[in-house]
Structure formats: structure tokens, C-alpha cells
């Protein structure tokens, strides 16, 4: 997963890519990736998870995000 987050960060942080549209069918994967990206960018893990929920992450991905971020299991 860390390599995927680095790839996403490269896309998001290069303003030459704007406008940028990131999606998946249900936003679940996008929300999970957003949470991991934001945490890797220095946002506190709990806030990053909340942002992931806002973007579309669902419970089916949240456990894996918690594990990646070292948060307590659900």
C-alpha cells in the first residue's frame, strides 16, 4: 500500500494534473486511499479516517485503513 499512496500523492500534488478526478464505483476505495494519503501527509490518523468517510469510505475498508494507520481495530 505505501507505494500506491506515493503514486497517489504524486498525482494529487502535481498541479499540472489539475483538474483531477479520482473515483471508483462506490467511492469506498477512493475514501480509503484518501484517508491513507492524508495520514501520510501529516494529518492525524483519526481525522484522516473521518475525511475518508466524508469522501466515501465504508466499513468494509475501514478496518484495513485502521490497521495501516496503527489505529485500534474496529
PDB file of N, CA, C, O and CB in Angstrom:
ATOM      1  N   UNK A   1       0.800  -1.210   0.000  1.00  0.00           N
ATOM      2  CA  UNK A   1       0.000   0.000   0.000  1.00  0.00           C
ATOM      3  C   UNK A   1       0.837   1.266   0.000  1.00  0.00           C
ATOM      4  O   UNK A   1       0.446   2.223  -0.669  1.00  0.00           O
ATOM      5  CB  UNK A   1      -0.907   0.003   1.180  1.00  0.00           C
ATOM      6  N   UNK A   2       1.954   1.341   0.698  1.00  0.00           N
ATOM      7  CA  UNK A   2       2.713   2.593   0.698  1.00  0.00           C
ATOM      8  C   UNK A   2       3.094   3.061  -0.705  1.00  0.00           C
ATOM      9  O   UNK A   2       3.106   4.265  -0.961  1.00  0.00           O
ATOM     10  CB  UNK A   2       3.960   2.430   1.527  1.00  0.00           C
ATOM     11  N   UNK A   3       3.401   2.150  -1.611  1.00  0.00           N
ATOM     12  CA  UNK A   3       3.752   2.558  -2.977  1.00  0.00           C
ATOM     13  C   UNK A   3       2.550   3.186  -3.685  1.00  0.00           C
ATOM     14  O   UNK A   3       2.706   4.153  -4.430  1.00  0.00           O
ATOM     15  CB  UNK A   3       4.271   1.349  -3.784  1.00  0.00           C
ATOM     16  N   UNK A   4       1.374   2.651  -3.460  1.00  0.00           N
ATOM     17  CA  UNK A   4       0.164   3.230  -4.059  1.00  0.00           C
ATOM     18  C   UNK A   4      -0.112   4.621  -3.506  1.00  0.00           C
ATOM     19  O   UNK A   4      -0.562   5.502  -4.238  1.00  0.00           O
ATOM     20  CB  UNK A   4      -1.046   2.321  -3.810  1.00  0.00           C
ATOM     21  N   UNK A   5       0.151   4.820  -2.231  1.00  0.00           N
ATOM     22  CA  UNK A   5      -0.056   6.138  -1.628  1.00  0.00           C
ATOM     23  C   UNK A   5       0.944   7.129  -2.211  1.00  0.00           C
ATOM     24  O   UNK A   5       0.589   8.276  -2.480  1.00  0.00           O
ATOM     25  CB  UNK A   5       0.082   6.069  -0.083  1.00  0.00           C
ATOM     26  N   UNK A   6       2.179   6.706  -2.408  1.00  0.00           N
ATOM     27  CA  UNK A   6       3.178   7.578  -3.039  1.00  0.00           C
ATOM     28  C   UNK A   6       2.744   7.960  -4.446  1.00  0.00           C
ATOM     29  O   UNK A   6       2.872   9.115  -4.852  1.00  0.00           O
ATOM     30  CB  UNK A   6       4.555   6.888  -3.079  1.00  0.00           C
ATOM     31  N   UNK A   7       2.231   6.985  -5.186  1.00  0.00           N
ATOM     32  CA  UNK A   7       1.749   7.270  -6.550  1.00  0.00           C
ATOM     33  C   UNK A   7       0.594   8.270  -6.523  1.00  0.00           C
ATOM     34  O   UNK A   7       0.564   9.210  -7.317  1.00  0.00           O
ATOM     35  CB  UNK A   7       1.301   5.965  -7.251  1.00  0.00           C
ATOM     36  N   UNK A   8      -0.356   8.066  -5.607  1.00  0.00           N
ATOM     37  CA  UNK A   8      -1.482   8.982  -5.486  1.00  0.00           C
ATOM     38  C   UNK A   8      -1.000  10.378  -5.095  1.00  0.00           C
ATOM     39  O   UNK A   8      -1.456  11.376  -5.652  1.00  0.00           O
ATOM     40  CB  UNK A   8      -2.493   8.457  -4.455  1.00  0.00           C
ATOM     41  N   UNK A   9      -0.083  10.443  -4.141  1.00  0.00           N
ATOM     42  CA  UNK A   9       0.446  11.736  -3.706  1.00  0.00           C
ATOM     43  C   UNK A   9       1.090  12.469  -4.885  1.00  0.00           C
ATOM     44  O   UNK A   9       0.911  13.677  -5.038  1.00  0.00           O
ATOM     45  CB  UNK A   9       1.472  11.548  -2.561  1.00  0.00           C
ATOM     46  N   UNK A  10       1.831  11.748  -5.708  1.00  0.00           N
ATOM     47  CA  UNK A  10       2.452  12.372  -6.871  1.00  0.00           C
ATOM     48  C   UNK A  10       1.430  12.975  -7.812  1.00  0.00           C
ATOM     49  O   UNK A  10       1.641  14.058  -8.356  1.00  0.00           O
ATOM     50  CB  UNK A  10       3.291  11.366  -7.612  1.00  0.00           C
ATOM     51  N   UNK A  11       0.329  12.278  -8.004  1.00  0.00           N
ATOM     52  CA  UNK A  11      -0.734  12.795  -8.874  1.00  0.00           C
ATOM     53  C   UNK A  11      -1.438  14.000  -8.259  1.00  0.00           C
ATOM     54  O   UNK A  11      -1.679  15.001  -8.933  1.00  0.00           O
ATOM     55  CB  UNK A  11      -1.754  11.699  -9.166  1.00  0.00           C
ATOM     56  N   UNK A  12      -1.765  13.893  -6.968  1.00  0.00           N
ATOM     57  CA  UNK A  12      -2.515  14.954  -6.302  1.00  0.00           C
ATOM     58  C   UNK A  12      -1.695  16.222  -6.096  1.00  0.00           C
ATOM     59  O   UNK A  12      -2.231  17.329  -6.143  1.00  0.00           O
ATOM     60  CB  UNK A  12      -3.019  14.464  -4.975  1.00  0.00           C
ATOM     61  N   UNK A  13      -0.410  16.059  -5.871  1.00  0.00           N
ATOM     62  CA  UNK A  13       0.421  17.205  -5.538  1.00  0.00           C
ATOM     63  C   UNK A  13       1.023  17.902  -6.749  1.00  0.00           C
ATOM     64  O   UNK A  13       1.650  18.952  -6.609  1.00  0.00           O
ATOM     65  CB  UNK A  13       1.512  16.775  -4.630  1.00  0.00           C
ATOM     66  N   UNK A  14       0.844  17.340  -7.922  1.00  0.00           N
ATOM     67  CA  UNK A  14       1.319  17.971  -9.158  1.00  0.00           C
ATOM     68  C   UNK A  14       0.170  18.762  -9.763  1.00  0.00           C
ATOM     69  O   UNK A  14      -0.732  18.190 -10.375  1.00  0.00           O
ATOM     70  CB  UNK A  14       1.862  16.907 -10.176  1.00  0.00           C
ATOM     71  N   UNK A  15       0.204  20.075  -9.592  1.00  0.00           N
ATOM     72  CA  UNK A  15      -0.901  20.907 -10.074  1.00  0.00           C
ATOM     73  C   UNK A  15      -1.037  20.865 -11.593  1.00  0.00           C
ATOM     74  O   UNK A  15      -2.062  21.282 -12.132  1.00  0.00           O
ATOM     75  CB  UNK A  15      -0.706  22.341  -9.620  1.00  0.00           C
ATOM     76  N   UNK A  16      -0.027  20.372 -12.279  1.00  0.00           N
ATOM     77  CA  UNK A  16      -0.136  20.196 -13.722  1.00  0.00           C
ATOM     78  C   UNK A  16      -1.165  19.140 -14.098  1.00  0.00           C
ATOM     79  O   UNK A  16      -1.587  19.064 -15.251  1.00  0.00           O
ATOM     80  CB  UNK A  16       1.207  19.826 -14.300  1.00  0.00           C
ATOM     81  N   UNK A  17      -1.566  18.330 -13.135  1.00  0.00           N
ATOM     82  CA  UNK A  17      -2.585  17.300 -13.370  1.00  0.00           C
ATOM     83  C   UNK A  17      -3.999  17.825 -13.189  1.00  0.00           C
ATOM     84  O   UNK A  17      -4.960  17.115 -13.487  1.00  0.00           O
ATOM     85  CB  UNK A  17      -2.363  16.131 -12.441  1.00  0.00           C
ATOM     86  N   UNK A  18      -4.145  19.043 -12.711  1.00  0.00           N
ATOM     87  CA  UNK A  18      -5.480  19.590 -12.415  1.00  0.00           C
ATOM     88  C   UNK A  18      -6.188  20.006 -13.681  1.00  0.00           C
ATOM     89  O   UNK A  18      -5.522  20.445 -14.619  1.00  0.00           O
ATOM     90  CB  UNK A  18      -5.381  20.782 -11.463  1.00  0.00           C
ATOM     91  N   UNK A  19      -7.496  19.893 -13.761  1.00  0.00           N
ATOM     92  CA  UNK A  19      -8.354  19.287 -12.744  1.00  0.00           C
ATOM     93  C   UNK A  19      -8.156  17.776 -12.726  1.00  0.00           C
ATOM     94  O   UNK A  19      -7.867  17.164 -13.755  1.00  0.00           O
ATOM     95  CB  UNK A  19      -9.836  19.634 -13.001  1.00  0.00           C
ATOM     96  N   UNK A  20      -8.312  17.194 -11.568  1.00  0.00           N
ATOM     97  CA  UNK A  20      -8.093  15.773 -11.369  1.00  0.00           C
ATOM     98  C   UNK A  20      -9.371  15.152 -10.822  1.00  0.00           C
ATOM     99  O   UNK A  20      -9.978  15.686  -9.893  1.00  0.00           O
ATOM    100  CB  UNK A  20      -6.897  15.520 -10.414  1.00  0.00           C
ATOM    101  N   UNK A  21      -9.773  14.041 -11.388  1.00  0.00           N
ATOM    102  CA  UNK A  21     -10.986  13.346 -10.964  1.00  0.00           C
ATOM    103  C   UNK A  21     -10.590  11.946 -10.537  1.00  0.00           C
ATOM    104  O   UNK A  21     -10.084  11.168 -11.346  1.00  0.00           O
ATOM    105  CB  UNK A  21     -12.060  13.309 -12.104  1.00  0.00           C
ATOM    106  N   UNK A  22     -10.816  11.618  -9.272  1.00  0.00           N
ATOM    107  CA  UNK A  22     -10.476  10.300  -8.732  1.00  0.00           C
ATOM    108  C   UNK A  22     -11.786   9.637  -8.326  1.00  0.00           C
ATOM    109  O   UNK A  22     -12.576  10.218  -7.583  1.00  0.00           O
ATOM    110  CB  UNK A  22      -9.472  10.402  -7.506  1.00  0.00           C
ATOM    111  N   UNK A  23     -12.014   8.429  -8.811  1.00  0.00           N
ATOM    112  CA  UNK A  23     -13.278   7.776  -8.482  1.00  0.00           C
ATOM    113  C   UNK A  23     -13.146   6.270  -8.507  1.00  0.00           C
ATOM    114  O   UNK A  23     -12.211   5.717  -9.088  1.00  0.00           O
ATOM    115  CB  UNK A  23     -14.367   8.211  -9.442  1.00  0.00           C
ATOM    116  N   UNK A  24     -14.085   5.627  -7.876  1.00  0.00           N
ATOM    117  CA  UNK A  24     -14.333   4.199  -8.034  1.00  0.00           C
ATOM    118  C   UNK A  24     -15.848   4.061  -7.995  1.00  0.00           C
ATOM    119  O   UNK A  24     -16.547   5.034  -7.711  1.00  0.00           O
ATOM    120  CB  UNK A  24     -13.609   3.318  -6.904  1.00  0.00           C
ATOM    121  N   UNK A  25     -16.349   2.911  -8.265  1.00  0.00           N
ATOM    122  CA  UNK A  25     -17.793   2.746  -8.429  1.00  0.00           C
ATOM    123  C   UNK A  25     -18.602   3.207  -7.216  1.00  0.00           C
ATOM    124  O   UNK A  25     -19.664   3.808  -7.373  1.00  0.00           O
ATOM    125  CB  UNK A  25     -18.103   1.304  -8.713  1.00  0.00           C
ATOM    126  N   UNK A  26     -18.110   2.931  -6.016  1.00  0.00           N
ATOM    127  CA  UNK A  26     -18.876   3.264  -4.815  1.00  0.00           C
ATOM    128  C   UNK A  26     -18.172   4.270  -3.902  1.00  0.00           C
ATOM    129  O   UNK A  26     -18.676   4.561  -2.817  1.00  0.00           O
ATOM    130  CB  UNK A  26     -19.165   2.010  -4.041  1.00  0.00           C
ATOM    131  N   UNK A  27     -17.043   4.796  -4.306  1.00  0.00           N
ATOM    132  CA  UNK A  27     -16.226   5.744  -3.530  1.00  0.00           C
ATOM    133  C   UNK A  27     -15.547   5.116  -2.315  1.00  0.00           C
ATOM    134  O   UNK A  27     -14.839   5.810  -1.585  1.00  0.00           O
ATOM    135  CB  UNK A  27     -17.085   6.894  -3.072  1.00  0.00           C
ATOM    136  N   UNK A  28     -15.743   3.849  -2.088  1.00  0.00           N
ATOM    137  CA  UNK A  28     -15.173   3.166  -0.939  1.00  0.00           C
ATOM    138  C   UNK A  28     -13.650   3.141  -1.009  1.00  0.00           C
ATOM    139  O   UNK A  28     -12.977   3.499  -0.042  1.00  0.00           O
ATOM    140  CB  UNK A  28     -15.717   1.749  -0.847  1.00  0.00           C
ATOM    141  N   UNK A  29     -13.115   2.727  -2.128  1.00  0.00           N
ATOM    142  CA  UNK A  29     -11.664   2.668  -2.293  1.00  0.00           C
ATOM    143  C   UNK A  29     -11.053   4.057  -2.330  1.00  0.00           C
ATOM    144  O   UNK A  29      -9.972   4.279  -1.785  1.00  0.00           O
ATOM    145  CB  UNK A  29     -11.304   1.911  -3.561  1.00  0.00           C
ATOM    146  N   UNK A  30     -11.737   4.986  -2.967  1.00  0.00           N
ATOM    147  CA  UNK A  30     -11.244   6.364  -3.003  1.00  0.00           C
ATOM    148  C   UNK A  30     -11.174   6.931  -1.591  1.00  0.00           C
ATOM    149  O   UNK A  30     -10.189   7.576  -1.234  1.00  0.00           O
ATOM    150  CB  UNK A  30     -12.147   7.248  -3.895  1.00  0.00           C
ATOM    151  N   UNK A  31     -12.193   6.703  -0.794  1.00  0.00           N
ATOM    152  CA  UNK A  31     -12.196   7.185   0.582  1.00  0.00           C
ATOM    153  C   UNK A  31     -11.068   6.576   1.401  1.00  0.00           C
ATOM    154  O   UNK A  31     -10.426   7.267   2.191  1.00  0.00           O
ATOM    155  CB  UNK A  31     -13.526   6.884   1.236  1.00  0.00           C
ATOM    156  N   UNK A  32     -10.828   5.295   1.215  1.00  0.00           N
ATOM    157  CA  UNK A  32      -9.740   4.625   1.937  1.00  0.00           C
ATOM    158  C   UNK A  32      -8.388   5.187   1.513  1.00  0.00           C
ATOM    159  O   UNK A  32      -7.542   5.480   2.358  1.00  0.00           O
ATOM    160  CB  UNK A  32      -9.783   3.103   1.694  1.00  0.00           C
ATOM    161  N   UNK A  33      -8.187   5.334   0.235  1.00  0.00           N
ATOM    162  CA  UNK A  33      -6.932   5.898  -0.264  1.00  0.00           C
ATOM    163  C   UNK A  33      -6.748   7.332   0.214  1.00  0.00           C
ATOM    164  O   UNK A  33      -5.640   7.733   0.572  1.00  0.00           O
ATOM    165  CB  UNK A  33      -6.893   5.847  -1.795  1.00  0.00           C
ATOM    166  N   UNK A  34      -7.832   8.106   0.221  1.00  0.00           N
ATOM    167  CA  UNK A  34      -7.747   9.489   0.692  1.00  0.00           C
ATOM    168  C   UNK A  34      -7.310   9.517   2.159  1.00  0.00           C
ATOM    169  O   UNK A  34      -6.439  10.301   2.535  1.00  0.00           O
ATOM    170  CB  UNK A  34      -9.110  10.213   0.517  1.00  0.00           C
ATOM    171  N   UNK A  35      -7.912   8.664   2.980  1.00  0.00           N
ATOM    172  CA  UNK A  35      -7.549   8.615   4.396  1.00  0.00           C
ATOM    173  C   UNK A  35      -6.067   8.278   4.565  1.00  0.00           C
ATOM    174  O   UNK A  35      -5.371   8.913   5.357  1.00  0.00           O
ATOM    175  CB  UNK A  35      -8.416   7.582   5.139  1.00  0.00           C
ATOM    176  N   UNK A  36      -5.589   7.288   3.827  1.00  0.00           N
ATOM    177  CA  UNK A  36      -4.178   6.900   3.927  1.00  0.00           C
ATOM    178  C   UNK A  36      -3.252   7.996   3.410  1.00  0.00           C
ATOM    179  O   UNK A  36      -2.195   8.243   3.991  1.00  0.00           O
ATOM    180  CB  UNK A  36      -3.931   5.608   3.153  1.00  0.00           C
ATOM    181  N   UNK A  37      -3.640   8.648   2.330  1.00  0.00           N
ATOM    182  CA  UNK A  37      -2.851   9.755   1.778  1.00  0.00           C
ATOM    183  C   UNK A  37      -2.770  10.900   2.777  1.00  0.00           C
ATOM    184  O   UNK A  37      -1.690  11.436   3.026  1.00  0.00           O
ATOM    185  CB  UNK A  37      -3.459  10.250   0.449  1.00  0.00           C
ATOM    186  N   UNK A  38      -3.909  11.276   3.349  1.00  0.00           N
ATOM    187  CA  UNK A  38      -3.932  12.404   4.280  1.00  0.00           C
ATOM    188  C   UNK A  38      -3.100  12.086   5.530  1.00  0.00           C
ATOM    189  O   UNK A  38      -2.381  12.950   6.032  1.00  0.00           O
ATOM    190  CB  UNK A  38      -5.389  12.749   4.676  1.00  0.00           C
ATOM    191  N   UNK A  39      -3.196  10.863   6.026  1.00  0.00           N
ATOM    192  CA  UNK A  39      -2.394  10.478   7.189  1.00  0.00           C
ATOM    193  C   UNK A  39      -0.900  10.528   6.840  1.00  0.00           C
ATOM    194  O   UNK A  39      -0.086  10.990   7.641  1.00  0.00           O
ATOM    195  CB  UNK A  39      -2.790   9.056   7.678  1.00  0.00           C
ATOM    196  N   UNK A  40      -0.553  10.058   5.658  1.00  0.00           N
ATOM    197  CA  UNK A  40       0.846  10.110   5.216  1.00  0.00           C
ATOM    198  C   UNK A  40       1.322  11.548   5.033  1.00  0.00           C
ATOM    199  O   UNK A  40       2.522  11.821   5.076  1.00  0.00           O
ATOM    200  CB  UNK A  40       1.018   9.336   3.905  1.00  0.00           C
ATOM    201  N   UNK A  41       0.384  12.459   4.831  1.00  0.00           N
ATOM    202  CA  UNK A  41       0.714  13.875   4.649  1.00  0.00           C
ATOM    203  C   UNK A  41       0.804  14.627   5.971  1.00  0.00           C
ATOM    204  O   UNK A  41       1.056  15.832   5.983  1.00  0.00           O
ATOM    205  CB  UNK A  41      -0.318  14.537   3.760  1.00  0.00           C
ATOM    206  N   UNK A  42       0.599  13.925   7.086  1.00  0.00           N
ATOM    207  CA  UNK A  42       0.748  14.541   8.389  1.00  0.00           C
ATOM    208  C   UNK A  42      -0.534  14.849   9.132  1.00  0.00           C
ATOM    209  O   UNK A  42      -0.494  15.347  10.257  1.00  0.00           O
ATOM    210  CB  UNK A  42       1.492  15.761   8.241  1.00  0.00           C
ATOM    211  N   UNK A  43      -1.673  14.559   8.520  1.00  0.00           N
ATOM    212  CA  UNK A  43      -2.957  14.762   9.205  1.00  0.00           C
ATOM    213  C   UNK A  43      -3.091  13.663  10.261  1.00  0.00           C
ATOM    214  O   UNK A  43      -2.803  12.503   9.966  1.00  0.00           O
ATOM    215  CB  UNK A  43      -4.177  14.735   8.185  1.00  0.00           C
ATOM    216  N   UNK A  44      -3.519  13.993  11.475  1.00  0.00           N
ATOM    217  CA  UNK A  44      -3.709  12.948  12.490  1.00  0.00           C
ATOM    218  C   UNK A  44      -4.605  11.819  11.964  1.00  0.00           C
ATOM    219  O   UNK A  44      -5.586  12.065  11.262  1.00  0.00           O
ATOM    220  CB  UNK A  44      -4.321  13.552  13.771  1.00  0.00           C
ATOM    221  N   UNK A  45      -4.254  10.597  12.312  1.00  0.00           N
ATOM    222  CA  UNK A  45      -4.929   9.418  11.762  1.00  0.00           C
ATOM    223  C   UNK A  45      -6.443   9.456  11.954  1.00  0.00           C
ATOM    224  O   UNK A  45      -7.192   9.113  11.039  1.00  0.00           O
ATOM    225  CB  UNK A  45      -4.374   8.166  12.401  1.00  0.00           C
ATOM    226  N   UNK A  46      -6.892   9.865  13.120  1.00  0.00           N
ATOM    227  CA  UNK A  46      -8.337   9.884  13.380  1.00  0.00           C
ATOM    228  C   UNK A  46      -9.057  10.860  12.456  1.00  0.00           C
ATOM    229  O   UNK A  46     -10.157  10.580  11.979  1.00  0.00           O
ATOM    230  CB  UNK A  46      -8.610  10.253  14.842  1.00  0.00           C
ATOM    231  N   UNK A  47      -8.434  11.998  12.209  1.00  0.00           N
ATOM    232  CA  UNK A  47      -9.024  12.985  11.297  1.00  0.00           C
ATOM    233  C   UNK A  47      -8.978  12.469   9.867  1.00  0.00           C
ATOM    234  O   UNK A  47      -9.930  12.650   9.107  1.00  0.00           O
ATOM    235  CB  UNK A  47      -8.288  14.340  11.401  1.00  0.00           C
ATOM    236  N   UNK A  48      -7.875  11.827   9.498  1.00  0.00           N
ATOM    237  CA  UNK A  48      -7.761  11.265   8.152  1.00  0.00           C
ATOM    238  C   UNK A  48      -8.860  10.235   7.906  1.00  0.00           C
ATOM    239  O   UNK A  48      -9.431  10.188   6.817  1.00  0.00           O
ATOM    240  CB  UNK A  48      -6.372  10.625   7.949  1.00  0.00           C
ATOM    241  N   UNK A  49      -9.160   9.413   8.904  1.00  0.00           N
ATOM    242  CA  UNK A  49     -10.237   8.422   8.770  1.00  0.00           C
ATOM    243  C   UNK A  49     -11.578   9.133   8.599  1.00  0.00           C
ATOM    244  O   UNK A  49     -12.394   8.723   7.774  1.00  0.00           O
ATOM    245  CB  UNK A  49     -10.279   7.477  10.007  1.00  0.00           C
ATOM    246  N   UNK A  50     -11.810  10.187   9.366  1.00  0.00           N
ATOM    247  CA  UNK A  50     -13.056  10.946   9.217  1.00  0.00           C
ATOM    248  C   UNK A  50     -13.166  11.526   7.810  1.00  0.00           C
ATOM    249  O   UNK A  50     -14.239  11.497   7.208  1.00  0.00           O
ATOM    250  CB  UNK A  50     -13.134  12.075  10.266  1.00  0.00           C
ATOM    251  N   UNK A  51     -12.071  12.047   7.289  1.00  0.00           N
ATOM    252  CA  UNK A  51     -12.082  12.565   5.923  1.00  0.00           C
ATOM    253  C   UNK A  51     -12.380  11.445   4.932  1.00  0.00           C
ATOM    254  O   UNK A  51     -13.110  11.647   3.962  1.00  0.00           O
ATOM    255  CB  UNK A  51     -10.735  13.234   5.585  1.00  0.00           C
ATOM    256  N   UNK A  52     -11.815  10.264   5.177  1.00  0.00           N
ATOM    257  CA  UNK A  52     -12.087   9.119   4.313  1.00  0.00           C
ATOM    258  C   UNK A  52     -13.573   8.800   4.270  1.00  0.00           C
ATOM    259  O   UNK A  52     -14.127   8.504   3.211  1.00  0.00           O
ATOM    260  CB  UNK A  52     -11.305   7.898   4.786  1.00  0.00           C
ATOM    261  N   UNK A  53     -14.213   8.865   5.434  1.00  0.00           N
ATOM    262  CA  UNK A  53     -15.664   8.647   5.492  1.00  0.00           C
ATOM    263  C   UNK A  53     -16.398   9.709   4.672  1.00  0.00           C
ATOM    264  O   UNK A  53     -17.348   9.398   3.955  1.00  0.00           O
ATOM    265  CB  UNK A  53     -16.161   8.668   6.960  1.00  0.00           C
ATOM    266  N   UNK A  54     -15.958  10.947   4.780  1.00  0.00           N
ATOM    267  CA  UNK A  54     -16.591  12.037   4.043  1.00  0.00           C
ATOM    268  C   UNK A  54     -16.477  11.821   2.534  1.00  0.00           C
ATOM    269  O   UNK A  54     -17.397  12.136   1.780  1.00  0.00           O
ATOM    270  CB  UNK A  54     -15.961  13.378   4.433  1.00  0.00           C
ATOM    271  N   UNK A  55     -15.346  11.284   2.111  1.00  0.00           N
ATOM    272  CA  UNK A  55     -15.116  11.050   0.684  1.00  0.00           C
ATOM    273  C   UNK A  55     -15.872   9.819   0.194  1.00  0.00           C
ATOM    274  O   UNK A  55     -16.158   9.717  -0.999  1.00  0.00           O
ATOM    275  CB  UNK A  55     -13.619  10.887   0.407  1.00  0.00           C
ATOM    276  N   UNK A  56     -16.204   8.884   1.082  1.00  0.00           N
ATOM    277  CA  UNK A  56     -16.993   7.738   0.648  1.00  0.00           C
ATOM    278  C   UNK A  56     -16.565   6.393   1.191  1.00  0.00           C
ATOM    279  O   UNK A  56     -17.163   5.376   0.840  1.00  0.00           O
ATOM    280  CB  UNK A  56     -16.970   7.673  -0.796  1.00  0.00           C
ATOM    281  N   UNK A  57     -15.540   6.353   2.044  1.00  0.00           N
ATOM    282  CA  UNK A  57     -15.107   5.087   2.612  1.00  0.00           C
ATOM    283  C   UNK A  57     -16.244   4.466   3.421  1.00  0.00           C
ATOM    284  O   UNK A  57     -17.008   5.164   4.086  1.00  0.00           O
ATOM    285  CB  UNK A  57     -13.856   5.284   3.493  1.00  0.00           C
ATOM    286  N   UNK A  58     -16.336   3.147   3.349  1.00  0.00           N
ATOM    287  CA  UNK A  58     -17.351   2.413   4.103  1.00  0.00           C
ATOM    288  C   UNK A  58     -16.668   1.446   5.068  1.00  0.00           C
ATOM    289  O   UNK A  58     -15.448   1.289   5.049  1.00  0.00           O
ATOM    290  CB  UNK A  58     -18.309   1.648   3.146  1.00  0.00           C
ATOM    291  N   UNK A  59     -17.461   0.814   5.896  1.00  0.00           N
ATOM    292  CA  UNK A  59     -16.914  -0.079   6.918  1.00  0.00           C
ATOM    293  C   UNK A  59     -16.096  -1.218   6.330  1.00  0.00           C
ATOM    294  O   UNK A  59     -15.181  -1.717   6.986  1.00  0.00           O
ATOM    295  CB  UNK A  59     -18.030  -0.645   7.754  1.00  0.00           C
ATOM    296  N   UNK A  60     -16.404  -1.640   5.112  1.00  0.00           N
ATOM    297  CA  UNK A  60     -15.669  -2.762   4.527  1.00  0.00           C
ATOM    298  C   UNK A  60     -14.199  -2.427   4.281  1.00  0.00           C
ATOM    299  O   UNK A  60     -13.384  -3.339   4.149  1.00  0.00           O
ATOM    300  CB  UNK A  60     -16.321  -3.185   3.223  1.00  0.00           C
ATOM    301  N   UNK A  61     -13.845  -1.163   4.218  1.00  0.00           N
ATOM    302  CA  UNK A  61     -12.443  -0.747   4.035  1.00  0.00           C
ATOM    303  C   UNK A  61     -11.845  -0.146   5.294  1.00  0.00           C
ATOM    304  O   UNK A  61     -10.624  -0.063   5.424  1.00  0.00           O
ATOM    305  CB  UNK A  61     -12.338   0.257   2.905  1.00  0.00           C
ATOM    306  N   UNK A  62     -12.689   0.271   6.218  1.00  0.00           N
ATOM    307  CA  UNK A  62     -12.182   0.993   7.381  1.00  0.00           C
ATOM    308  C   UNK A  62     -11.239   0.147   8.230  1.00  0.00           C
ATOM    309  O   UNK A  62     -10.247   0.669   8.739  1.00  0.00           O
ATOM    310  CB  UNK A  62     -13.334   1.473   8.230  1.00  0.00           C
ATOM    311  N   UNK A  63     -11.516  -1.135   8.395  1.00  0.00           N
ATOM    312  CA  UNK A  63     -10.650  -1.987   9.220  1.00  0.00           C
ATOM    313  C   UNK A  63      -9.235  -2.018   8.657  1.00  0.00           C
ATOM    314  O   UNK A  63      -8.266  -1.932   9.412  1.00  0.00           O
ATOM    315  CB  UNK A  63     -11.218  -3.419   9.304  1.00  0.00           C
ATOM    316  N   UNK A  64      -9.107  -2.139   7.350  1.00  0.00           N
ATOM    317  CA  UNK A  64      -7.783  -2.165   6.725  1.00  0.00           C
ATOM    318  C   UNK A  64      -7.080  -0.817   6.884  1.00  0.00           C
ATOM    319  O   UNK A  64      -5.867  -0.770   7.086  1.00  0.00           O
ATOM    320  CB  UNK A  64      -7.900  -2.530   5.232  1.00  0.00           C
ATOM    321  N   UNK A  65      -7.831   0.269   6.796  1.00  0.00           N
ATOM    322  CA  UNK A  65      -7.251   1.600   6.988  1.00  0.00           C
ATOM    323  C   UNK A  65      -6.760   1.740   8.422  1.00  0.00           C
ATOM    324  O   UNK A  65      -5.658   2.238   8.652  1.00  0.00           O
ATOM    325  CB  UNK A  65      -8.282   2.711   6.656  1.00  0.00           C
ATOM    326  N   UNK A  66      -7.564   1.307   9.386  1.00  0.00           N
ATOM    327  CA  UNK A  66      -7.142   1.348  10.790  1.00  0.00           C
ATOM    328  C   UNK A  66      -5.849   0.570  10.974  1.00  0.00           C
ATOM    329  O   UNK A  66      -4.932   1.035  11.651  1.00  0.00           O
ATOM    330  CB  UNK A  66      -8.243   0.780  11.710  1.00  0.00           C
ATOM    331  N   UNK A  67      -5.773  -0.604  10.379  1.00  0.00           N
ATOM    332  CA  UNK A  67      -4.566  -1.431  10.501  1.00  0.00           C
ATOM    333  C   UNK A  67      -3.362  -0.711   9.915  1.00  0.00           C
ATOM    334  O   UNK A  67      -2.300  -0.661  10.536  1.00  0.00           O
ATOM    335  CB  UNK A  67      -4.763  -2.789   9.799  1.00  0.00           C
ATOM    336  N   UNK A  68      -3.522  -0.156   8.726  1.00  0.00           N
ATOM    337  CA  UNK A  68      -2.418   0.561   8.061  1.00  0.00           C
ATOM    338  C   UNK A  68      -1.937   1.752   8.895  1.00  0.00           C
ATOM    339  O   UNK A  68      -0.745   2.057   8.923  1.00  0.00           O
ATOM    340  CB  UNK A  68      -2.859   1.047   6.667  1.00  0.00           C
ATOM    341  N   UNK A  69      -2.865   2.415   9.564  1.00  0.00           N
ATOM    342  CA  UNK A  69      -2.522   3.610  10.323  1.00  0.00           C
ATOM    343  C   UNK A  69      -2.152   3.323  11.770  1.00  0.00           C
ATOM    344  O   UNK A  69      -1.822   4.240  12.521  1.00  0.00           O
ATOM    345  CB  UNK A  69      -3.662   4.571  10.288  1.00  0.00           C
ATOM    346  N   UNK A  70      -2.205   2.058  12.164  1.00  0.00           N
ATOM    347  CA  UNK A  70      -1.856   1.703  13.532  1.00  0.00           C
ATOM    348  C   UNK A  70      -2.905   2.115  14.550  1.00  0.00           C
ATOM    349  O   UNK A  70      -2.597   2.297  15.728  1.00  0.00           O
ATOM    350  CB  UNK A  70      -0.551   2.322  13.892  1.00  0.00           C
ATOM    351  N   UNK A  71      -4.137   2.260  14.101  1.00  0.00           N
ATOM    352  CA  UNK A  71      -5.234   2.587  14.998  1.00  0.00           C
ATOM    353  C   UNK A  71      -5.815   1.314  15.587  1.00  0.00           C
ATOM    354  O   UNK A  71      -5.626   0.232  15.030  1.00  0.00           O
ATOM    355  CB  UNK A  71      -6.320   3.390  14.265  1.00  0.00           C
ATOM    356  N   UNK A  72      -6.523   1.428  16.709  1.00  0.00           N
ATOM    357  CA  UNK A  72      -7.140   0.230  17.299  1.00  0.00           C
ATOM    358  C   UNK A  72      -8.098  -0.436  16.297  1.00  0.00           C
ATOM    359  O   UNK A  72      -8.744   0.254  15.509  1.00  0.00           O
ATOM    360  CB  UNK A  72      -7.902   0.598  18.605  1.00  0.00           C
ATOM    361  N   UNK A  73      -8.187  -1.758  16.328  1.00  0.00           N
ATOM    362  CA  UNK A  73      -9.122  -2.448  15.431  1.00  0.00           C
ATOM    363  C   UNK A  73     -10.554  -2.053  15.734  1.00  0.00           C
ATOM    364  O   UNK A  73     -10.880  -1.627  16.842  1.00  0.00           O
ATOM    365  CB  UNK A  73      -8.963  -3.967  15.548  1.00  0.00           C
ATOM    366  N   UNK A  74     -11.394  -2.201  14.736  1.00  0.00           N
ATOM    367  CA  UNK A  74     -12.816  -1.887  14.905  1.00  0.00           C
ATOM    368  C   UNK A  74     -13.519  -2.962  15.684  1.00  0.00           C
ATOM    369  O   UNK A  74     -14.722  -2.866  15.923  1.00  0.00           O
ATOM    370  CB  UNK A  74     -13.493  -1.704  13.560  1.00  0.00           C
TER     371      UNK A  74
END
